[in-house]
Amino acid sequence: AYGLAKMYSDVCSNIVVDTKDRLLVKKIQSLDMKVYETKITMNNKLAEDALANFILKQIHV
């Protein structure tokens, strides 16, 4: 997650990371990125909808 965040830190100010990467949140935040932590694995339609709803809620849509 940190490598991806670092790669995109010049063009993105927000990133969604999986809960398994929670120990990297502060390190990612040091890149001046806002970090949203949730389960991002989508094994089924319910998980897809949950992730989409989480992201929309975070960006206030």
Phi and psi in radians as a Rosetta constraint file:
Dihedral C 1 N 2 CA 2 C 2 CIRCULARHARMONIC -1.154 0.35
Dihedral N 2 CA 2 C 2 N 3 CIRCULARHARMONIC -0.739 0.35
Dihedral C 2 N 3 CA 3 C 3 CIRCULARHARMONIC -1.050 0.35
Dihedral N 3 CA 3 C 3 N 4 CIRCULARHARMONIC -0.751 0.35
Dihedral C 3 N 4 CA 4 C 4 CIRCULARHARMONIC -1.135 0.35
Dihedral N 4 CA 4 C 4 N 5 CIRCULARHARMONIC -0.764 0.35
Dihedral C 4 N 5 CA 5 C 5 CIRCULARHARMONIC -1.066 0.35
Dihedral N 5 CA 5 C 5 N 6 CIRCULARHARMONIC -0.754 0.35
Dihedral C 5 N 6 CA 6 C 6 CIRCULARHARMONIC -1.113 0.35
Dihedral N 6 CA 6 C 6 N 7 CIRCULARHARMONIC -0.700 0.35
Dihedral C 6 N 7 CA 7 C 7 CIRCULARHARMONIC -1.107 0.35
Dihedral N 7 CA 7 C 7 N 8 CIRCULARHARMONIC -0.641 0.35
Dihedral C 7 N 8 CA 8 C 8 CIRCULARHARMONIC -1.746 0.35
Dihedral N 8 CA 8 C 8 N 9 CIRCULARHARMONIC 0.019 0.35
Dihedral C 8 N 9 CA 9 C 9 CIRCULARHARMONIC -1.085 0.35
Dihedral N 9 CA 9 C 9 N 10 CIRCULARHARMONIC -0.407 0.35
Dihedral C 9 N 10 CA 10 C 10 CIRCULARHARMONIC -1.337 0.35
Dihedral N 10 CA 10 C 10 N 11 CIRCULARHARMONIC -0.371 0.35
Dihedral C 10 N 11 CA 11 C 11 CIRCULARHARMONIC -2.082 0.35
Dihedral N 11 CA 11 C 11 N 12 CIRCULARHARMONIC -0.170 0.35
Dihedral C 11 N 12 CA 12 C 12 CIRCULARHARMONIC -2.206 0.35
Dihedral N 12 CA 12 C 12 N 13 CIRCULARHARMONIC 2.523 0.35
Dihedral C 12 N 13 CA 13 C 13 CIRCULARHARMONIC -1.961 0.35
Dihedral N 13 CA 13 C 13 N 14 CIRCULARHARMONIC -0.088 0.35
Dihedral C 13 N 14 CA 14 C 14 CIRCULARHARMONIC -2.327 0.35
Dihedral N 14 CA 14 C 14 N 15 CIRCULARHARMONIC 2.618 0.35
Dihedral C 14 N 15 CA 15 C 15 CIRCULARHARMONIC -2.610 0.35
Dihedral N 15 CA 15 C 15 N 16 CIRCULARHARMONIC 2.522 0.35
Dihedral C 15 N 16 CA 16 C 16 CIRCULARHARMONIC -1.831 0.35
Dihedral N 16 CA 16 C 16 N 17 CIRCULARHARMONIC 2.197 0.35
Dihedral C 16 N 17 CA 17 C 17 CIRCULARHARMONIC -2.125 0.35
Dihedral N 17 CA 17 C 17 N 18 CIRCULARHARMONIC 2.721 0.35
Dihedral C 17 N 18 CA 18 C 18 CIRCULARHARMONIC -1.285 0.35
Dihedral N 18 CA 18 C 18 N 19 CIRCULARHARMONIC 2.654 0.35
Dihedral C 18 N 19 CA 19 C 19 CIRCULARHARMONIC -1.019 0.35
Dihedral N 19 CA 19 C 19 N 20 CIRCULARHARMONIC -0.470 0.35
Dihedral C 19 N 20 CA 20 C 20 CIRCULARHARMONIC -1.190 0.35
Dihedral N 20 CA 20 C 20 N 21 CIRCULARHARMONIC -0.252 0.35
Dihedral C 20 N 21 CA 21 C 21 CIRCULARHARMONIC -1.766 0.35
Dihedral N 21 CA 21 C 21 N 22 CIRCULARHARMONIC 0.325 0.35
Dihedral C 21 N 22 CA 22 C 22 CIRCULARHARMONIC -1.029 0.35
Dihedral N 22 CA 22 C 22 N 23 CIRCULARHARMONIC -0.487 0.35
Dihedral C 22 N 23 CA 23 C 23 CIRCULARHARMONIC -1.248 0.35
Dihedral N 23 CA 23 C 23 N 24 CIRCULARHARMONIC -0.220 0.35
Dihedral C 23 N 24 CA 24 C 24 CIRCULARHARMONIC -1.688 0.35
Dihedral N 24 CA 24 C 24 N 25 CIRCULARHARMONIC -0.074 0.35
Dihedral C 24 N 25 CA 25 C 25 CIRCULARHARMONIC -0.995 0.35
Dihedral N 25 CA 25 C 25 N 26 CIRCULARHARMONIC -0.869 0.35
Dihedral C 25 N 26 CA 26 C 26 CIRCULARHARMONIC -1.103 0.35
Dihedral N 26 CA 26 C 26 N 27 CIRCULARHARMONIC -0.672 0.35
Dihedral C 26 N 27 CA 27 C 27 CIRCULARHARMONIC -1.121 0.35
Dihedral N 27 CA 27 C 27 N 28 CIRCULARHARMONIC -0.717 0.35
Dihedral C 27 N 28 CA 28 C 28 CIRCULARHARMONIC -1.182 0.35
Dihedral N 28 CA 28 C 28 N 29 CIRCULARHARMONIC -0.701 0.35
Dihedral C 28 N 29 CA 29 C 29 CIRCULARHARMONIC -1.068 0.35
Dihedral N 29 CA 29 C 29 N 30 CIRCULARHARMONIC -0.487 0.35
Dihedral C 29 N 30 CA 30 C 30 CIRCULARHARMONIC -1.149 0.35
Dihedral N 30 CA 30 C 30 N 31 CIRCULARHARMONIC -0.235 0.35
Dihedral C 30 N 31 CA 31 C 31 CIRCULARHARMONIC -1.539 0.35
Dihedral N 31 CA 31 C 31 N 32 CIRCULARHARMONIC 0.201 0.35
Dihedral C 31 N 32 CA 32 C 32 CIRCULARHARMONIC 1.094 0.35
Dihedral N 32 CA 32 C 32 N 33 CIRCULARHARMONIC 0.678 0.35
Dihedral C 32 N 33 CA 33 C 33 CIRCULARHARMONIC -1.988 0.35
Dihedral N 33 CA 33 C 33 N 34 CIRCULARHARMONIC 2.489 0.35
Dihedral C 33 N 34 CA 34 C 34 CIRCULARHARMONIC -1.483 0.35
Dihedral N 34 CA 34 C 34 N 35 CIRCULARHARMONIC 2.274 0.35
Dihedral C 34 N 35 CA 35 C 35 CIRCULARHARMONIC -1.947 0.35
Dihedral N 35 CA 35 C 35 N 36 CIRCULARHARMONIC 2.257 0.35
Dihedral C 35 N 36 CA 36 C 36 CIRCULARHARMONIC -1.952 0.35
Dihedral N 36 CA 36 C 36 N 37 CIRCULARHARMONIC 2.192 0.35
Dihedral C 36 N 37 CA 37 C 37 CIRCULARHARMONIC -1.934 0.35
Dihedral N 37 CA 37 C 37 N 38 CIRCULARHARMONIC 2.216 0.35
Dihedral C 37 N 38 CA 38 C 38 CIRCULARHARMONIC -2.841 0.35
Dihedral N 38 CA 38 C 38 N 39 CIRCULARHARMONIC 3.044 0.35
Dihedral C 38 N 39 CA 39 C 39 CIRCULARHARMONIC -1.292 0.35
Dihedral N 39 CA 39 C 39 N 40 CIRCULARHARMONIC 2.168 0.35
Dihedral C 39 N 40 CA 40 C 40 CIRCULARHARMONIC -1.961 0.35
Dihedral N 40 CA 40 C 40 N 41 CIRCULARHARMONIC -0.056 0.35
Dihedral C 40 N 41 CA 41 C 41 CIRCULARHARMONIC -1.263 0.35
Dihedral N 41 CA 41 C 41 N 42 CIRCULARHARMONIC 2.239 0.35
Dihedral C 41 N 42 CA 42 C 42 CIRCULARHARMONIC -2.024 0.35
Dihedral N 42 CA 42 C 42 N 43 CIRCULARHARMONIC 1.632 0.35
Dihedral C 42 N 43 CA 43 C 43 CIRCULARHARMONIC -1.602 0.35
Dihedral N 43 CA 43 C 43 N 44 CIRCULARHARMONIC -0.230 0.35
Dihedral C 43 N 44 CA 44 C 44 CIRCULARHARMONIC -2.751 0.35
Dihedral N 44 CA 44 C 44 N 45 CIRCULARHARMONIC 3.061 0.35
Dihedral C 44 N 45 CA 45 C 45 CIRCULARHARMONIC -1.069 0.35
Dihedral N 45 CA 45 C 45 N 46 CIRCULARHARMONIC -0.668 0.35
Dihedral C 45 N 46 CA 46 C 46 CIRCULARHARMONIC -1.064 0.35
Dihedral N 46 CA 46 C 46 N 47 CIRCULARHARMONIC -0.769 0.35
Dihedral C 46 N 47 CA 47 C 47 CIRCULARHARMONIC -1.164 0.35
Dihedral N 47 CA 47 C 47 N 48 CIRCULARHARMONIC -0.658 0.35
Dihedral C 47 N 48 CA 48 C 48 CIRCULARHARMONIC -1.067 0.35
Dihedral N 48 CA 48 C 48 N 49 CIRCULARHARMONIC -0.826 0.35
Dihedral C 48 N 49 CA 49 C 49 CIRCULARHARMONIC -1.115 0.35
Dihedral N 49 CA 49 C 49 N 50 CIRCULARHARMONIC -0.701 0.35
Dihedral C 49 N 50 CA 50 C 50 CIRCULARHARMONIC -1.096 0.35
Dihedral N 50 CA 50 C 50 N 51 CIRCULARHARMONIC -0.754 0.35
Dihedral C 50 N 51 CA 51 C 51 CIRCULARHARMONIC -1.164 0.35
Dihedral N 51 CA 51 C 51 N 52 CIRCULARHARMONIC -0.776 0.35
Dihedral C 51 N 52 CA 52 C 52 CIRCULARHARMONIC -1.050 0.35
Dihedral N 52 CA 52 C 52 N 53 CIRCULARHARMONIC -0.781 0.35
Dihedral C 52 N 53 CA 53 C 53 CIRCULARHARMONIC -1.117 0.35
Dihedral N 53 CA 53 C 53 N 54 CIRCULARHARMONIC -0.687 0.35
Dihedral C 53 N 54 CA 54 C 54 CIRCULARHARMONIC -1.053 0.35
Dihedral N 54 CA 54 C 54 N 55 CIRCULARHARMONIC -0.841 0.35
Dihedral C 54 N 55 CA 55 C 55 CIRCULARHARMONIC -1.109 0.35
Dihedral N 55 CA 55 C 55 N 56 CIRCULARHARMONIC -0.793 0.35
Dihedral C 55 N 56 CA 56 C 56 CIRCULARHARMONIC -1.073 0.35
Dihedral N 56 CA 56 C 56 N 57 CIRCULARHARMONIC -0.671 0.35
Dihedral C 56 N 57 CA 57 C 57 CIRCULARHARMONIC -1.122 0.35
Dihedral N 57 CA 57 C 57 N 58 CIRCULARHARMONIC -0.704 0.35
Dihedral C 57 N 58 CA 58 C 58 CIRCULARHARMONIC -1.165 0.35
Dihedral N 58 CA 58 C 58 N 59 CIRCULARHARMONIC -0.574 0.35
Dihedral C 58 N 59 CA 59 C 59 CIRCULARHARMONIC -1.688 0.35
Dihedral N 59 CA 59 C 59 N 60 CIRCULARHARMONIC 0.181 0.35
Dihedral C 59 N 60 CA 60 C 60 CIRCULARHARMONIC 1.049 0.35
Dihedral N 60 CA 60 C 60 N 61 CIRCULARHARMONIC 0.809 0.35
